Amino acid sequence: MTEESIDTLRAERDRLVCALTDRSARLEAIAKEFEQFTQILSHDLRAPLRALEGFAQILVEDYGDKFDAAGKRCVETMASSARKASALIEDLHGFSRWCQRPFHPSVIDLQQLAEQKAGELKAEGTAVQFHVDALPEAWGDPDLLEAILGELLRNAVKFTRRQAHPTIAISGQSGNGRTVYSVRDNGIGFNSKYAGRLFGVFQRLHEEKDIEGRGIGLATVQRLVHRHGGSVWAEGKVNAGATFFFSLPVRPL
């Protein structure tokens, strides 16, 4: 290799390092701005929403006899909408907090963690039958991985409630420098055409009257998986169940 070629490679390396440094700085700035935005949103809107809900409740309790049925429904809808808006703000604030948590990776026994989370859900009264395969160890932050797995399992439980025999299976395998884990259920599934929308903030594929939720859980899963340098995706069919996958890089040597 000539001296000129070496100089060219060094120049390209320096350019890439500068570009990466600049990109990291911009991403950090965006993250801080988002955190500030959610804090302001949470602080400034909570009080008026609580006031709106409170006054609506006063109207129902103290002046309810002066309203006809339509009037009562309007006031109750006003109070319900205020509660929902408060919950959405709290979800957004929680999403921001998770994304800002420190990242401390270590070797995690994901099979033990999966069995623990399944046991917690069984203790809460779910009728789901869990099947946990022998899972490869994971390399990641313990708290974030617990949040990822917990959210995916709760999501699967939610979508299998109408099944006579709800089942959820957790499996995983390693290869090509990464480990892929999956959570499969036999629930109501979804139209695969819209799979990409599942992980968007406040994105929902089902009506809230049919399936509770506000569209923040899977967005949190995606963000936390990305923090590990992994990826997340889903496959499903309407009325034929769904499988959620997430990949993690293997432990660095």
C-alpha positions, 0 to 999 in steps of 0.5 A, spaced: 500 500 500 502 506 497 503 512 502 498 516 498 493 510 499 494 510 507 493 518 507 487 517 503 484 511 508 486 516 514 482 522 511 476 517 510 477 514 517 477 521 520 471 524 516 467 518 518 469 519 525 467 526 525 460 524 521 459 519 527 460 524 532 456 530 529 450 525 528 451 522 536 451 530 538 445 531 534 441 525 536 443 527 544 440 534 543 434 531 540 433 526 546 434 532 550 429 536 547 424 531 547 425 530 554 424 537 556 418 537 551 414 531 555 416 534 562 413 541 560 407 537 557 406 533 563 407 539 568 403 544 564 397 540 562 396 536 568 393 541 572 388 544 567 386 537 565 385 535 573 381 541 573 376 540 567 375 533 570 373 535 577 369 540 575 365 535 570 364 531 576 361 537 580 356 538 575 354 531 575 354 530 583 351 537 584 347 539 578 345 532 575 338 533 576 338 539 572 340 535 566 337 531 561 340 524 559 343 528 553 346 533 558 349 528 563 352 524 557 356 530 555 358 532 562 360 525 563 364 524 556 368 531 558 370 528 564 372 521 561 376 525 555 380 529 560 382 522 564 384 519 557 388 525 556 391 525 562 393 518 561 396 519 554 400 525 557 403 520 563 404 514 558 408 519 553 412 521 560 413 514 561 416 513 554 421 518 555 423 516 562 425 509 559 428 512 553 433 516 558 435 511 563 442 509 563 444 503 559 448 497 563 449 491 559 451 484 562 449 477 561 442 475 562 438 469 563 432 470 559 429 464 560 429 465 568 426 472 566 421 469 561 419 464 567 418 470 572 414 474 568 409 469 566 409 467 573 407 474 575 402 474 570 399 467 572 399 470 579 394 476 576 389 471 574 390 470 567 388 463 564 393 463 559 398 457 558 405 459 557 410 455 554 417 457 555 423 454 551 430 453 553 432 460 551 439 463 549 442 468 554 442 475 552 447 481 553 443 487 555 441 491 560 437 487 566 431 493 567 430 494 560 430 487 558 425 486 563 421 491 560 421 489 553 419 482 555 414 484 560 410 489 555 410 483 550 407 478 554 402 483 557 400 485 550 400 477 548 395 476 554 391 482 552 390 479 545 388 472 547 383 474 552 377 472 547 380 465 546 377 459 549 384 456 550 389 462 550 397 460 549 403 464 549 410 461 547 416 464 548 422 461 544 429 464 541 435 462 537 442 465 536 446 465 529 450 470 525 452 474 531 445 476 534 440 472 538 432 472 536 427 471 541 420 471 539 413 471 543 407 467 539 400 467 541 394 464 538 390 471 539 386 475 534 392 477 530 392 483 526 392 485 518 400 484 516 399 490 511 399 494 517 405 491 521 409 497 521 404 501 525 404 497 531 410 500 533 409 507 532 407 512 538 399 512 540 398 508 533 393 502 534 390 497 529 384 495 534 378 500 537 379 501 544 372 499 545 375 492 543 382 492 546 384 496 551 390 500 551 393 507 548 398 505 543 405 506 547 407 499 550 410 497 543 413 503 541 417 503 548 419 496 546 422 498 539 425 504 543 429 499 548 430 494 543 434 499 539 438 502 545 441 495 545 443 495 537 437 490 535 431 490 531 423 488 532 418 486 528 411 482 528 408 477 523 400 476 524 394 474 521 387 476 523 384 471 527 390 467 527 395 469 532 401 474 532 408 473 533 413 478 536 420 478 534 426 482 537 433 481 536 439 483 540 447 482 538 451 477 542 455 478 547 462 482 545 468 478 546 
